[in-house]
Amino acid sequence: MADESAKVPFTAWKDFDLRPGDLIKADGAYVRSWKGVPQINLDDGMEIEKIEEEFPSMEELSEGKRIQIEDIDGKQGMTDALFEATVLQIRSGSGLIFRCPNCRRVLQDGVCQVHGDVEGIADLRIKAVIDDGTGAINTIIGRSLTEKVLGKDIEKCLREVRKKMDRGIIAKHLESTLEAVPVRIRGNLVSDDNGYTLIATDIDIIEDDPAERARGFIEEWGV
């Protein structure tokens, strides 16, 4: 669901015959949260009314909500947040990893802390720190977006690792591609005892235009 303020996932415990694009009024909905992200629940006994009135279009509501990192302080979490920030650091645990086939935990030297020695399943991820000038947060970027950043799929990464005999080479590629690079990154913001983490759903590198940047300095400094 979405309105002008934000998006939020919802669960309906009954078939209310809801369709994409329906504008509704829900009387008695309640909110729970998961890792700080609010979620709306629609129960069986609720009244749902489909209404017709002026409202932002589906296209407008589908856009990510642009926010600065300093503005998230005090919030529990957020769905579909959008940041423009610089990648400060590619953290340890990025690149090619192997997961337990039973519980999906990341293996350490081929060993799962729950299931012991197992044959791991290859995966890709990025663990990074981003900074927009107002603050910094951690972000986790999954396989498909890591492939997008690298410009190659996991099979090519595996062949390169075998050829070079160096599993860390994928993390090195990520460092050279992303560190100190401005990005537009979108995802769900969750919170726990360790602070905020952005679970990315999309990422694009912002191509730096020196001329545009110079014009910005001129306007800012009045010279």
Secondary structure, DSSP 8 states (H G I E B T S, - for coil): -B-SS-B--EEESS-----TT--EEEES-EEEEETTEEEEEE-TT-EEEE-------HHHHHS-EE--GGGGTT---EEEEEEEEEEEEE-TT-EEEEE-TTT--B-BTTEETTTEE---EEEEEEEEEEE-SS-EEEEEE-HHHHHHHHTS-HHHHHHHHHHHT-TTHHHHHHHHHHTT-EEEEEEEEEEETTEEEEEEEEEEE----HHHHHHHHHHHHT-
